[in-house]
Amino acid sequence: MPKFLQKRWHGYYTVWAFMLLLLLVIIVTKYNWALGIICLCLVVALSYFMLKTEMKFRTNLLEYINGLSFRIKRVEGEAINVLPFGIILYSEDRTVEWHNRFTSTMFGQKSLVGSALQDLFPALPALMGERKDGHKDLRKELQTELKIEDHYYQLILILDERLIYLYDVTELVVLRERYEDEKMALGIIMMDNLDEAAQGMDDQQRTSLIARVTSEITDWAKHYEVYLRRLSSDRYLMMLNYKSLQELEKSRFVILDEVREMTAELKVPMTLSIGLAFGPQSISELGELAQSSLDMALGRGGDQTAVKAGQRLSFYGGKSNAVEKRTRVRARVIAHALRDLMQESDKVFIMGHRMPDMDVIGASIGVLKAAQMYNVEAYIVLPGLNPSIERMMSQVQKDEKLMERFIPPEQALLMMNPHSLLVVVDTHKASMTMEPRLVQNARRIVVVDHHRRGEEFINDAVLVYMEPYASSACELVTELLQYIHEKIQLSPLEATMLLAGITVDTKHFALHTGSRTFEAAGFLRRSGADTVQIQRMLKEDLQEYLAKSDIIKHAKMIYDHVALAVTEKDMVIPQLLIAQVADTLLNMTDVVASFVISERPDGLIGISARSLGKMNVQVVMERLGGGGHLTNAAVQLKGTVEEAQAMLLDVLAQIEEKEGLFE
């Protein structure tokens, strides 16, 4: 501040003038008028001097303020131009009215005045647009991040002022991306069929096989910068970062195909299963998720990779059929555990999936028999009949004692208590059961299933017997029955129902059959199973056969070996018939896989998929929201038949482009 402002004492003249005037008035009044005139002259002179001084002060002050204002404006303009961030003022029609020098440098242009914001920032109109309900966005400030050439900028939009700030955050974004890329991921690799592949080999041959596979895995790990640590002869620990994990996902884990093809000359080719986890900060939690992912991959049949990244669960591979590797030891252990659980329970409730088939009914009757062997009160939950089990249930109705064991879900909910046991057969998804509330209310749950494990699972089950290598739930239950009681004796009706479930799921022992399947069938046949009665239950209705023929008539071939049948608009057929058409198409020459699309009575669009093993239809259906087996899968969609067909063709095109449809 100037000194004349600090030393301003001119205002005291006013005080002195008034004091002098007062004194002069007193003197004039009391003494002499001449002296008063003199004093008055002095006051006038003093006032004049004071006024002149004040005017000079104001002139100096005005000059100072004007000079300071000019300097401020000049520096302000220069400062705005040299600021390390961009400033843009735009008009109501969203064109640039003014910008600083930094903005010109950003775009490499001398002037951007008159340019449309949409041309400079293509993503901005969506940010500034109206909401979906038609009302304007009431926010006063919007922020986003955008990339211009090789730089990243944070854009702050002040709507009221029509002002845009642009901050260069390239260094922060690069650091953030590096942080994300370097986050740790853990994985476990397992040779899931080492014993089967090395069967019949001596120690030298087995060691040579393991060495070949290990060398292949090691080279693959080095290529993708994965740290590999051997845990046992058939298991490895993987440590990698997220960037390497992304590269592995892009490659779709080619090591699975490489190992399988490398050992193709073996009677049973070697396959790998990989479980990977990413997301949690805790190493222990990562390890648990990695093991859980591996269990998921093994539960789906092996020869595939399961990646758990946050809330995302992805599967890769799964091109080969699951190799039968169940042992009777496991069946015996599960049977004894199930026996103990039943003896500790006052009631046993048995339930399958919605729209039950013969496999559900047969397996349920088998579990019911096991409970009755130990005098435990047991019931089969059945909400109602459907075309696929009508003939089967008509045979069951001939046995009044057995029919009394079937109860509706509402009655089961009322009867269930904390000491009850719930056995879920032929499914492992709570949402797919006949009554999900039973799963929620049950304290103890046993799962017996032969499907490949999906993302949804009954995690709080006390006993899980999941074998994707089995043909059916009836096969698994039959094995359990042989160990659950020393003197098990099935009635001909019970044996027939169990064998019927196996027959249906194997398509008369043509698909999904292993040596254990025929052993279970032999046990049931010795127990009195009536194959003629099964054939009568599986007979087709003439009208249904004609309806199937009409659908098959519209089938066409895609990708040379895939049959696709789509019903006409407004044609409604049951899910069972859709599945039967898909099975029939699979019997045609040169057909490797079949897909049938039709509207169902419940208004949903059903897609049934079948294959002979060279194509994984489970992966196709999972991408549409369904699931199943490698050779047998399905999905239900909302919408129209045309939309479902478009979605299916799109998924097939994606799979064909990335990895090929056929093995």
KATADA-V88920 format. One record per residue. N is the residue number from 1. OMEGA is omega in radians with two decimals (NA if undefined). Layout:
N|OMEGA  N|OMEGA
This chain:
1|3.14  2|-3.11  3|-3.09  4|3.04  5|-3.13  6|-3.06  7|-3.12  8|3.11  9|-3.07  10|-3.12  11|3.13  12|3.08  13|-3.12  14|3.14  15|-3.13  16|-3.13  17|3.12  18|3.11  19|3.13  20|3.10  21|3.13  22|3.14  23|3.13  24|3.14  25|3.14  26|-3.12  27|-3.12  28|-3.09  29|-3.01  30|-2.97  31|-2.92  32|-3.12  33|3.14  34|3.11  35|3.11  36|3.13  37|-3.14  38|3.14  39|3.13  40|3.11  41|3.11  42|3.13  43|3.14  44|3.14  45|3.14  46|3.12  47|3.13  48|3.14  49|-3.14  50|-3.14  51|-3.14  52|3.12  53|3.13  54|3.13  55|3.12  56|3.12  57|-3.12  58|3.10  59|3.12  60|-3.14  61|-3.14  62|3.10  63|-3.14  64|-3.12  65|3.13  66|3.13  67|3.13  68|3.13  69|3.13  70|3.13  71|3.13  72|-3.14  73|-3.13  74|3.13  75|3.14  76|3.11  77|3.13  78|-3.13  79|3.14  80|-3.12  81|-3.09  82|3.11  83|-3.11  84|3.03  85|-3.05  86|3.08  87|3.13  88|2.97  89|-3.12  90|-3.09  91|-3.12  92|3.10  93|3.04  94|2.97  95|-3.08  96|3.08  97|-3.14  98|3.08  99|-3.14  100|-3.03  101|-3.11  102|3.14  103|3.09  104|3.13  105|-3.13  106|-3.05  107|3.12  108|3.11  109|-3.12  110|-3.13  111|3.10  112|-3.10  113|-3.12  114|3.13  115|3.11  116|3.12  117|-3.13  118|3.12  119|-3.12  120|-3.10  121|-3.08  122|-3.08  123|-3.04  124|-3.14  125|3.11  126|3.13  127|-3.08  128|-3.03  129|3.13  130|3.11  131|-3.10  132|-3.12  133|3.08  134|-3.14  135|3.13  136|3.11  137|-3.09  138|3.13  139|-3.13  140|-3.09  141|3.12  142|-3.14  143|3.06  144|3.14  145|-3.10  146|-3.14  147|3.07  148|-3.03  149|-3.09  150|-3.07  151|3.07  152|-3.12  153|3.00  154|-3.10  155|3.08  156|-3.07  157|3.06  158|-2.99  159|-3.08  160|-3.09  161|-3.03  162|-3.03  163|3.14  164|3.01  165|3.13  166|-3.14  167|3.09  168|-3.12  169|-3.10  170|-3.11  171|3.13  172|-3.13  173|3.13  174|3.12  175|3.13  176|3.12  177|3.11  178|3.11  179|3.14  180|-3.11  181|-3.06  182|3.04  183|-3.04  184|2.99  185|3.14  186|3.13  187|3.09  188|3.07  189|-3.14  190|2.97  191|-2.90  192|3.11  193|-3.11  194|-3.11  195|-3.13  196|-3.12  197|-3.09  198|-3.11  199|3.14  200|3.13  201|3.00  202|-3.06  203|-3.12  204|3.13  205|3.13  206|3.13  207|3.12  208|3.11  209|3.14  210|-3.14  211|3.12  212|-3.13  213|3.12  214|3.12  215|3.14  216|3.14  217|-3.13  218|3.12  219|3.12  220|-3.14  221|3.12  222|-3.12  223|-3.11  224|3.07  225|3.12  226|3.05  227|-3.06  228|3.12  229|-3.10  230|3.13  231|3.11  232|-3.09  233|-3.09  234|-3.07  235|-3.12  236|3.06  237|3.11  238|3.01  239|-3.07  240|3.07  241|-3.05  242|3.13  243|3.10  244|3.11  245|3.10  246|3.11  247|3.11  248|3.13  249|3.08  250|3.13  251|3.13  252|3.03  253|-3.09  254|-3.14  255|3.12  256|-3.14  257|-3.09  258|3.14  259|-3.13  260|-3.14  261|-3.12  262|-3.12  263|-3.08  264|-3.11  265|3.12  266|3.10  267|3.05  268|-3.11  269|3.11  270|3.09  271|3.14  272|2.95  273|-3.07  274|3.03  275|-3.11  276|3.13  277|3.11  278|3.06  279|-3.08  280|3.11  281|-3.10  282|3.13  283|-3.14  284|3.12  285|3.07  286|3.14  287|3.12  288|3.13  289|3.11  290|3.10  291|3.09  292|3.11  293|3.10  294|3.09  295|3.12  296|3.14  297|3.11  298|3.14  299|3.12  300|3.06  301|3.13  302|-3.11  303|3.13  304|-3.13  305|3.04  306|-3.12  307|3.09  308|-3.14  309|-3.08  310|3.11  311|-3.09  312|3.05  313|-3.07  314|3.12  315|3.11  316|3.13  317|-3.12  318|-3.08  319|-3.07  320|3.09  321|3.11  322|3.13  323|-3.12  324|-3.14  325|3.05  326|3.08  327|3.12  328|3.10  329|3.13  330|3.12  331|-3.14  332|3.14  333|3.13  334|-3.13  335|3.13  336|3.11  337|3.12  338|3.10  339|3.14  340|3.13  341|3.13  342|-3.13  343|3.12  344|-3.06  345|3.08  346|3.11  347|3.08  348|3.09  349|-3.09  350|-3.05  351|3.08  352|-3.11  353|3.08  354|-3.07  355|-3.03  356|3.08  357|-3.11  358|3.14  359|3.12  360|-3.10  361|-3.13  362|3.13  363|3.13  364|3.12  365|3.11  366|3.11  367|3.08  368|3.12  369|3.13  370|3.14  371|-3.12  372|3.11  373|3.14  374|3.06  375|3.08  376|3.14  377|-3.06  378|-3.11  379|3.06  380|-3.12  381|3.14  382|-3.09  383|-3.10  384|-3.11  385|3.01  386|-3.03  387|-3.05  388|-3.10  389|-3.08  390|-3.11  391|3.12  392|-3.12  393|3.08  394|3.07  395|3.13  396|-3.10  397|3.11  398|3.09  399|-3.04  400|-3.13  401|3.12  402|-3.11  403|3.13  404|-3.11  405|3.12  406|-3.12  407|3.09  408|-3.12  409|-3.12  410|3.12  411|3.12  412|3.11  413|3.14  414|-3.07  415|-3.06  416|3.09  417|-3.09  418|-3.12  419|-3.12  420|3.10  421|3.10  422|3.09  423|3.13  424|-3.10  425|3.02  426|3.00  427|3.07  428|-3.14  429|-3.11  430|-3.09  431|-3.11  432|-3.11  433|-3.14  434|-3.13  435|-3.13  436|-3.14  437|3.08  438|3.11  439|-3.14  440|-3.06  441|-3.06  442|3.08  443|-3.11  444|-3.06  445|3.02  446|3.14  447|3.05  448|-3.01  449|3.12  450|3.13  451|3.05  452|-3.04  453|3.09  454|-3.11  455|3.08  456|-3.09  457|3.07  458|-2.99  459|-3.07  460|3.10  461|-3.13  462|3.13  463|-3.12  464|3.05  465|-3.12  466|-3.14  467|-3.13  468|3.12  469|-3.12  470|-3.11  471|-3.00  472|3.04  473|3.12  474|3.10  475|3.14  476|-3.13  477|3.12  478|3.09  479|3.13  480|-3.12  481|-3.12  482|-3.11  483|-3.01  484|3.12  485|-3.08  486|-3.06  487|3.14  488|3.10  489|3.13  490|3.03  491|3.12  492|-3.14  493|-3.14  494|3.12  495|3.14  496|-3.14  497|3.12  498|3.14  499|3.10  500|3.11  501|3.10  502|-3.10  503|-3.12  504|-3.07  505|3.13  506|-3.08  507|-3.13  508|3.06  509|3.12  510|-3.08  511|3.05  512|-3.07  513|3.01  514|-3.12  515|-3.12  516|3.11  517|-3.12  518|3.07  519|3.11  520|3.13  521|3.11  522|3.11  523|-3.13  524|3.12  525|3.09  526|3.14  527|3.06  528|3.13  529|-3.09  530|-3.11  531|3.11  532|3.10  533|3.09  534|3.13  535|3.11  536|3.13  537|-3.07  538|3.13  539|-3.11  540|3.04  541|-3.09  542|-3.13  543|3.10  544|3.14  545|3.11  546|3.11  547|3.09  548|-3.14  549|3.14  550|3.11  551|-3.13  552|-3.14  553|-3.11  554|-3.11  555|3.09  556|-3.13  557|3.04  558|-3.09  559|3.05  560|-3.02  561|-3.14  562|3.12  563|3.13  564|3.12  565|-3.14  566|-3.12  567|3.14  568|-3.13  569|3.12  570|3.06  571|-3.06  572|3.10  573|-3.11  574|-3.12  575|-3.13  576|-3.13  577|3.09  578|-3.14  579|-3.14  580|3.10  581|3.12  582|3.09  583|-3.12  584|3.14  585|-3.11  586|-3.14  587|-3.11  588|-3.13  589|3.08  590|3.12  591|3.12  592|3.13  593|-3.13  594|3.09  595|3.11  596|-3.10  597|3.11  598|3.04  599|-3.13  600|3.12  601|-3.13  602|3.09  603|3.10  604|3.07  605|-3.12  606|3.04  607|3.05  608|-3.10  609|3.11  610|3.06  611|3.12  612|3.09  613|3.13  614|3.12  615|-3.12  616|-3.12  617|3.10  618|3.14  619|3.14  620|-3.11  621|3.12  622|3.12  623|3.09  624|3.11  625|-3.14  626|-3.13  627|3.14  628|-3.14  629|3.06  630|-3.09  631|-3.04  632|-3.08  633|-3.11  634|3.10  635|3.04  636|-3.06  637|3.00  638|3.12  639|-3.12  640|3.11  641|-3.14  642|3.12  643|3.12  644|3.12  645|3.14  646|3.13  647|3.13  648|-3.14  649|3.12  650|3.11  651|3.12  652|3.13  653|3.12  654|-3.13  655|3.13  656|-3.12  657|-3.02  658|-3.02  659|-3.12  660|-3.09  661|-3.01  662|-3.10  663|NA
